[in-house]
Amino acid sequence: MAQVFHPSTNTISRISIYGAVFILATLGYTGYEVGRSSYFTDVNVARPQPVPFSHKHHAAELGIDCRYCHTSVEDSSFAGIPPTHTCMTCHSQMWATSPMLEPVRASYRSNRSLEWTRVNSLPDFVYFNHSIHVNKGIGCTTCHGPVGSMPLAWRAQSLQMEWCLDCHRHPERFVRLREDVFKVDYPYRPHEDQSTLGPRLVKEYKIKSLTNCSTCHR
């Protein structure tokens, strides 16, 4: 019987198969890297706000405690967004006529909240409780990054599942003394090396390495 295909067809077939595998692998790797990139996660991208609120100025330079504005962070799943009244506690006296702060004054006069742009957010299918983490010794800057040096807030971490799991698997690497949780310049005075402090606090604070799916997906 006469040969149907030219012998070169075998070579072409091999090249096609290997090429397809290479292309699929390249596409998969590219998609993986794009999903982790700042283009997709917005990491290190400052978000515009209706008022250019500076954590660097308020939290680091003036030393205002995080809890002054985020009042529910110790006992609620939500850290809390300060009402305009909180801003006006100071700014009715300081920089009271600054054009930059007119949106704040307008919000106060009209009793309508400022529409802040969300910087850190999780999907609706993820459960996160601020109070649990704070009371277990996980500091603000662990998740939110160096807020004390942020003129405008940006997302410091990807907040993707692999990042969360890294902390849940190894809490001893991140836990700090409860008195230092709200320090934006941590570690400002190391009490002891993290390699000895971490395991001690994990035991003292009864921290468990929770990696079950139902911990966050309820």
Secondary structure, DSSP 8 states (H G I E B T S, - for coil): ---SS-THHHHHHHHHHHHHHHHHHHHHHHHHHHHHSHHHH-BT-B---SS---HIIIIIIS---HHHHSTTTTTSSS-----HHHHHHHHTTSSTT-GGGHHHHHHHHHT--------S---TT----HHHHHHTT--HHHHH--GGG-SS-BB-S---HHHHHHHHH-GGGT---GGGTT-TT-SSS-SS-HHHHHHHHHHHTT------GGGT--
